[in-house]
Amino acid sequence: MSPPRMEKIDTQEAILLAAMIHQSYERFEQRRLILPEGYHLRLIIKALAGVEEPEAEVFGFLAESEDQIVVVFRGTRTFKDNESDQDLYQVPFPFVKNAGKTHRGFTCIYQSARNELFQALSRLSPRKKLFVAGHSLGGALAVLAAFDIAVNTSFKKLMTYTYGSPRVADPVFAAHYNRTIKKSFRIENIHDIIPTLPDRLYPPPFTKKGLKYQHVKMKVPLSFQLNSLPVRNHEIVCYFKYISVKDPRYTQALCTLNPGFCPSTEMCVPFKGICSPVEGDQA
């Protein structure tokens, strides 16, 4: 029996969507949102972040072109976001029966944005390609949204792209997701710490039965090790840079035709050496 056919990632889609996600951060920072030619904004996605006193924040947007729909989510930027990241207890996924358990903090954020997102999607053609993408915490939201949309709407041409995403759910959910979403790409820098979180296993007595986390498929590894803070290994602009080198002609054309759309990657400086010895440590 031959193994199942693995879908191949489209590098140009990955480059475009990384830049789209960068624009979700720009919109969060209240800067102008710039879309590539032919795309039109259909929804600013707002959601509630935080545990005890959730607050509304801009988490992404929905855009449409003649033949495509793009939904993107940003990652952690606020204290409230971080609260939600750390709320790693699991709850039954509320929108698909018997589909396993998902990270409570991520699920609560997504649940607060779901109604507006589904209302916006209901006004668009389900015959179009639908991309759901996110970075970091936004990658987790993209996984939850993609699975929900695939099961509960008429959109059939659905693809998921995540960048530096944490684990989202238990093995039961991951199995359901993997069977449902045929084109799902989890792009991961092997030097990025966020995809190692939450841990795979939290044994009792953390909870009575413990918690298990498992990544969804399909892992697409990158490798870049950068200077300065370790966070550079996680930034979406650096993911953009190191995916872009796989198709520099497309990237140049995309950025030239759409001024201000692509992120600056000046911060993404390769690691060049170890730190100098601290005074008094020399032999």
SEBA-643028 format. One record per residue (C-alpha): x, y, z; residue number from 1. Coordinates in steps of 0.25 Angstrom, whole numbers, plus 5000, padded with zeros to 4 digits. Each point is the difference from the previous one (the first is absolute). Example, Ala and Ser with C-alpha at 12.3 -4.5 7.8 and 13.67 -1.06 7.14 Angstrom:
<recs>
@X 5049 Y 4982 Z 5031 k 1 $
@X 5006 Y 5014 Z 4998 k 2 $
</recs>
This chain:
<recs>
@X 5000 Y 5000 Z 5000 k 1 $
@X 5006 Y 5013 Z 4996 k 2 $
@X 5001 Y 5011 Z 5010 k 3 $
@X 4990 Y 5012 Z 4999 k 4 $
@X 5005 Y 5011 Z 4991 k 5 $
@X 5006 Y 5012 Z 5007 k 6 $
@X 4995 Y 5014 Z 4995 k 7 $
@X 5012 Y 5009 Z 4995 k 8 $
@X 5001 Y 5014 Z 5006 k 9 $
@X 4998 Y 5011 Z 4990 k 10 $
@X 5012 Y 5010 Z 5003 k 11 $
@X 4993 Y 5012 Z 4993 k 12 $
@X 4988 Y 4998 Z 5009 k 13 $
@X 5009 Y 4999 Z 5012 k 14 $
@X 5007 Y 5013 Z 4997 k 15 $
@X 4987 Y 5007 Z 4997 k 16 $
@X 4993 Y 4996 Z 5013 k 17 $
@X 5012 Y 5003 Z 5008 k 18 $
@X 4999 Y 5014 Z 4995 k 19 $
@X 4985 Y 5000 Z 5002 k 20 $
@X 5002 Y 4996 Z 5015 k 21 $
@X 5011 Y 5012 Z 5001 k 22 $
@X 4989 Y 5009 Z 4996 k 23 $
@X 4991 Y 4995 Z 5011 k 24 $
@X 5010 Y 5005 Z 5010 k 25 $
@X 5001 Y 5013 Z 4993 k 26 $
@X 4985 Y 5001 Z 5002 k 27 $
@X 5001 Y 4996 Z 5015 k 28 $
@X 5010 Y 5012 Z 5001 k 29 $
@X 4990 Y 5009 Z 4994 k 30 $
@X 5008 Y 5002 Z 4988 k 31 $
@X 4995 Y 5000 Z 4986 k 32 $
@X 4996 Y 4986 Z 4995 k 33 $
@X 5006 Y 4998 Z 4986 k 34 $
@X 4994 Y 4988 Z 4991 k 35 $
@X 5006 Y 4995 Z 4987 k 36 $
@X 4994 Y 5005 Z 4987 k 37 $
@X 4986 Y 4993 Z 4998 k 38 $
@X 4997 Y 4998 Z 5014 k 39 $
@X 4989 Y 5007 Z 5008 k 40 $
@X 4998 Y 5000 Z 5015 k 41 $
@X 4987 Y 4994 Z 5004 k 42 $
@X 5002 Y 4999 Z 5016 k 43 $
@X 5009 Y 5004 Z 5011 k 44 $
@X 5000 Y 4988 Z 5009 k 45 $
@X 4998 Y 5004 Z 5015 k 46 $
@X 5001 Y 4991 Z 5012 k 47 $
@X 5000 Y 4999 Z 5015 k 48 $
@X 5014 Y 4997 Z 5006 k 49 $
@X 5003 Y 4998 Z 5015 k 50 $
@X 4995 Y 4991 Z 5010 k 51 $
@X 4993 Y 5007 Z 5012 k 52 $
@X 4997 Y 5013 Z 4993 k 53 $
@X 5001 Y 4998 Z 4985 k 54 $
@X 5001 Y 5012 Z 4991 k 55 $
@X 4997 Y 5002 Z 4985 k 56 $
@X 5012 Y 5001 Z 4991 k 57 $
@X 5002 Y 4999 Z 4985 k 58 $
@X 5005 Y 4986 Z 4996 k 59 $
@X 5000 Y 5000 Z 4985 k 60 $
@X 4992 Y 5002 Z 4988 k 61 $
@X 4992 Y 4994 Z 4988 k 62 $
@X 5003 Y 5004 Z 4986 k 63 $
@X 4995 Y 4996 Z 4987 k 64 $
@X 5005 Y 5000 Z 4985 k 65 $
@X 4993 Y 4996 Z 4988 k 66 $
@X 5003 Y 4985 Z 5002 k 67 $
@X 5006 Y 4999 Z 5015 k 68 $
@X 4996 Y 5003 Z 5014 k 69 $
@X 5010 Y 5002 Z 5011 k 70 $
@X 4998 Y 4999 Z 5015 k 71 $
@X 5012 Y 5004 Z 5008 k 72 $
@X 5003 Y 5001 Z 5015 k 73 $
@X 5012 Y 5007 Z 5007 k 74 $
@X 5007 Y 4994 Z 5012 k 75 $
@X 5003 Y 5005 Z 5015 k 76 $
@X 5002 Y 5014 Z 5002 k 77 $
@X 4994 Y 5004 Z 5013 k 78 $
@X 4999 Y 4996 Z 5015 k 79 $
@X 4986 Y 4995 Z 4997 k 80 $
@X 5005 Y 4991 Z 4989 k 81 $
@X 5010 Y 4994 Z 5009 k 82 $
@X 4990 Y 4997 Z 5010 k 83 $
@X 4992 Y 4992 Z 4990 k 84 $
@X 5013 Y 4993 Z 4995 k 85 $
@X 5002 Y 4995 Z 5014 k 86 $
@X 4986 Y 4995 Z 5002 k 87 $
@X 5003 Y 4987 Z 4995 k 88 $
@X 4989 Y 4991 Z 5006 k 89 $
@X 4992 Y 4993 Z 4990 k 90 $
@X 4985 Y 5001 Z 4996 k 91 $
@X 4992 Y 4992 Z 4991 k 92 $
@X 5000 Y 5007 Z 4986 k 93 $
@X 4987 Y 5007 Z 5000 k 94 $
@X 4997 Y 5000 Z 4985 k 95 $
@X 5002 Y 4985 Z 4996 k 96 $
@X 4994 Y 4989 Z 5008 k 97 $
@X 5010 Y 4990 Z 5006 k 98 $
@X 5011 Y 5007 Z 4993 k 99 $
@X 5010 Y 4999 Z 5012 k 100 $
@X 5005 Y 5011 Z 5010 k 101 $
@X 5006 Y 5013 Z 4997 k 102 $
@X 5009 Y 5010 Z 5007 k 103 $
@X 4990 Y 5009 Z 5008 k 104 $
@X 5007 Y 5013 Z 4999 k 105 $
@X 5001 Y 4999 Z 4984 k 106 $
@X 4986 Y 4994 Z 5000 k 107 $
@X 4994 Y 5012 Z 5008 k 108 $
@X 5006 Y 5010 Z 4990 k 109 $
@X 4995 Y 4993 Z 4988 k 110 $
@X 4986 Y 4998 Z 5005 k 111 $
@X 4999 Y 5015 Z 5003 k 112 $
@X 5003 Y 5003 Z 4985 k 113 $
@X 4992 Y 4989 Z 4994 k 114 $
@X 4987 Y 5006 Z 4998 k 115 $
@X 5005 Y 5012 Z 4992 k 116 $
@X 5010 Y 4992 Z 4992 k 117 $
@X 4989 Y 4990 Z 4996 k 118 $
@X 4990 Y 5011 Z 4996 k 119 $
@X 5011 Y 5006 Z 4991 k 120 $
@X 5003 Y 4987 Z 4994 k 121 $
@X 4985 Y 4998 Z 4997 k 122 $
@X 5000 Y 5012 Z 4991 k 123 $
@X 5011 Y 4994 Z 4991 k 124 $
@X 5001 Y 4989 Z 4990 k 125 $
@X 5003 Y 4986 Z 5005 k 126 $
@X 5005 Y 4997 Z 4986 k 127 $
@X 5013 Y 5008 Z 5003 k 128 $
@X 5013 Y 4995 Z 5006 k 129 $
@X 5000 Y 5003 Z 5014 k 130 $
@X 5013 Y 5002 Z 5008 k 131 $
@X 5001 Y 5001 Z 5015 k 132 $
@X 5013 Y 5004 Z 5005 k 133 $
@X 5007 Y 5004 Z 5013 k 134 $
@X 5012 Y 5003 Z 5008 k 135 $
@X 5003 Y 4995 Z 5014 k 136 $
@X 4988 Y 5001 Z 5008 k 137 $
@X 4993 Y 5004 Z 4987 k 138 $
@X 5005 Y 4986 Z 4994 k 139 $
@X 4992 Y 4994 Z 5011 k 140 $
@X 4987 Y 5008 Z 4997 k 141 $
@X 5002 Y 4997 Z 4985 k 142 $
@X 5000 Y 4985 Z 5003 k 143 $
@X 4987 Y 5001 Z 5009 k 144 $
@X 4994 Y 5009 Z 4989 k 145 $
@X 5003 Y 4991 Z 4988 k 146 $
@X 4995 Y 4988 Z 5007 k 147 $
@X 4987 Y 5007 Z 5004 k 148 $
@X 4998 Y 5006 Z 4986 k 149 $
@X 5003 Y 4987 Z 4993 k 150 $
@X 4990 Y 4992 Z 5008 k 151 $
@X 4989 Y 5011 Z 5001 k 152 $
@X 5000 Y 5008 Z 4987 k 153 $
@X 4999 Y 4997 Z 4985 k 154 $
@X 5015 Y 5004 Z 4998 k 155 $
@X 5007 Y 4988 Z 4994 k 156 $
@X 5012 Y 5006 Z 4994 k 157 $
@X 5007 Y 5003 Z 5013 k 158 $
@X 5015 Y 5001 Z 5004 k 159 $
@X 5007 Y 5003 Z 5013 k 160 $
@X 5013 Y 5006 Z 5002 k 161 $
@X 5006 Y 5003 Z 5013 k 162 $
@X 5014 Y 5006 Z 5004 k 163 $
@X 5006 Y 4997 Z 5014 k 164 $
@X 4987 Y 4994 Z 5005 k 165 $
@X 4999 Y 4994 Z 5014 k 166 $
@X 4993 Y 4987 Z 5002 k 167 $
@X 4985 Y 5002 Z 5000 k 168 $
@X 4993 Y 4988 Z 5005 k 169 $
@X 5000 Y 4985 Z 5005 k 170 $
@X 5003 Y 4988 Z 4991 k 171 $
@X 4985 Y 4998 Z 4997 k 172 $
@X 4998 Y 5014 Z 4994 k 173 $
@X 5013 Y 4999 Z 4992 k 174 $
@X 4995 Y 4987 Z 4994 k 175 $
@X 4987 Y 5006 Z 4996 k 176 $
@X 5007 Y 5012 Z 4995 k 177 $
@X 5010 Y 4992 Z 4991 k 178 $
@X 4989 Y 4992 Z 4994 k 179 $
@X 4991 Y 5012 Z 4997 k 180 $
@X 5011 Y 5010 Z 4995 k 181 $
@X 5007 Y 4994 Z 4989 k 182 $
@X 5009 Y 5012 Z 4997 k 183 $
@X 5006 Y 5005 Z 5013 k 184 $
@X 5014 Y 5005 Z 5001 k 185 $
@X 5007 Y 5003 Z 5014 k 186 $
@X 5012 Y 5008 Z 4996 k 187 $
@X 5010 Y 4999 Z 5012 k 188 $
@X 5014 Y 5006 Z 5002 k 189 $
@X 5007 Y 4989 Z 5007 k 190 $
@X 5007 Y 5011 Z 5009 k 191 $
@X 4986 Y 5006 Z 5004 k 192 $
@X 4996 Y 4996 Z 5015 k 193 $
@X 4985 Y 5003 Z 4998 k 194 $
@X 4997 Y 4987 Z 4992 k 195 $
@X 5005 Y 4992 Z 5012 k 196 $
@X 4989 Y 5006 Z 5009 k 197 $
@X 4991 Y 4995 Z 5006 k 198 $
@X 5007 Y 4988 Z 5004 k 199 $
@X 4996 Y 4986 Z 4994 k 200 $
@X 4996 Y 4995 Z 5014 k 201 $
@X 4995 Y 5006 Z 5013 k 202 $
@X 4999 Y 4988 Z 5009 k 203 $
@X 4991 Y 4999 Z 5013 k 204 $
@X 4998 Y 5007 Z 5009 k 205 $
@X 5001 Y 5012 Z 4991 k 206 $
@X 4986 Y 4996 Z 4997 k 207 $
@X 4993 Y 4987 Z 5005 k 208 $
@X 5003 Y 4992 Z 4987 k 209 $
@X 5011 Y 5009 Z 4995 k 210 $
@X 5001 Y 5008 Z 4986 k 211 $
@X 5005 Y 4995 Z 4987 k 212 $
@X 5004 Y 5010 Z 4988 k 213 $
@X 5003 Y 4996 Z 4986 k 214 $
@X 5003 Y 5008 Z 4988 k 215 $
@X 4992 Y 4999 Z 4987 k 216 $
@X 5006 Y 4997 Z 4987 k 217 $
@X 5008 Y 5003 Z 4991 k 218 $
@X 5013 Y 5005 Z 5006 k 219 $
@X 5008 Y 5009 Z 4990 k 220 $
@X 5014 Y 5002 Z 5007 k 221 $
@X 5008 Y 5013 Z 4998 k 222 $
@X 5013 Y 5003 Z 5006 k 223 $
@X 5005 Y 5014 Z 5004 k 224 $
@X 5008 Y 5004 Z 5013 k 225 $
@X 5001 Y 5015 Z 5002 k 226 $
@X 5007 Y 5010 Z 5009 k 227 $
@X 4994 Y 5008 Z 5011 k 228 $
@X 4988 Y 4994 Z 5008 k 229 $
@X 4995 Y 4986 Z 4997 k 230 $
@X 4987 Y 5006 Z 4996 k 231 $
@X 5006 Y 5004 Z 4987 k 232 $
@X 5000 Y 4985 Z 4997 k 233 $
@X 4985 Y 5001 Z 5001 k 234 $
@X 4996 Y 5013 Z 4993 k 235 $
@X 4991 Y 5000 Z 4988 k 236 $
@X 5009 Y 5009 Z 4993 k 237 $
@X 5011 Y 4990 Z 5001 k 238 $
@X 4992 Y 4989 Z 4996 k 239 $
@X 4996 Y 5008 Z 4988 k 240 $
@X 5015 Y 5003 Z 4997 k 241 $
@X 5004 Y 4985 Z 5000 k 242 $
@X 4988 Y 4995 Z 4992 k 243 $
@X 5002 Y 5011 Z 4990 k 244 $
@X 5014 Y 4996 Z 4996 k 245 $
@X 4994 Y 4987 Z 4994 k 246 $
@X 4994 Y 5009 Z 4989 k 247 $
@X 5007 Y 5013 Z 5000 k 248 $
@X 4994 Y 5004 Z 4986 k 249 $
@X 4986 Y 4998 Z 5005 k 250 $
@X 5003 Y 5008 Z 5013 k 251 $
@X 5006 Y 5011 Z 4993 k 252 $
@X 4988 Y 5002 Z 4990 k 253 $
@X 4990 Y 4999 Z 5012 k 254 $
@X 5007 Y 5011 Z 5008 k 255 $
@X 5003 Y 5009 Z 4988 k 256 $
@X 4986 Y 4999 Z 4995 k 257 $
@X 4994 Y 5003 Z 5014 k 258 $
@X 5008 Y 5011 Z 5007 k 259 $
@X 4999 Y 4998 Z 5015 k 260 $
@X 4994 Y 4986 Z 5000 k 261 $
@X 5013 Y 4992 Z 5003 k 262 $
@X 5006 Y 5001 Z 5013 k 263 $
@X 5014 Y 5006 Z 5002 k 264 $
@X 5010 Y 4989 Z 5004 k 265 $
@X 5012 Y 5008 Z 5005 k 266 $
@X 4998 Y 4994 Z 5014 k 267 $
@X 5002 Y 4986 Z 4995 k 268 $
@X 5016 Y 4999 Z 5002 k 269 $
@X 5006 Y 4987 Z 5000 k 270 $
@X 5007 Y 4995 Z 5012 k 271 $
@X 5015 Y 5002 Z 4999 k 272 $
@X 5006 Y 4995 Z 5013 k 273 $
@X 5000 Y 4998 Z 5015 k 274 $
@X 5000 Y 5011 Z 5011 k 275 $
@X 5013 Y 5005 Z 5006 k 276 $
@X 5005 Y 4995 Z 5013 k 277 $
@X 4995 Y 5007 Z 5012 k 278 $
@X 5010 Y 5007 Z 5008 k 279 $
@X 5006 Y 4991 Z 5011 k 280 $
@X 4996 Y 4987 Z 4992 k 281 $
@X 5013 Y 4999 Z 4993 k 282 $
@X 5009 Y 4989 Z 5005 k 283 $
</recs>
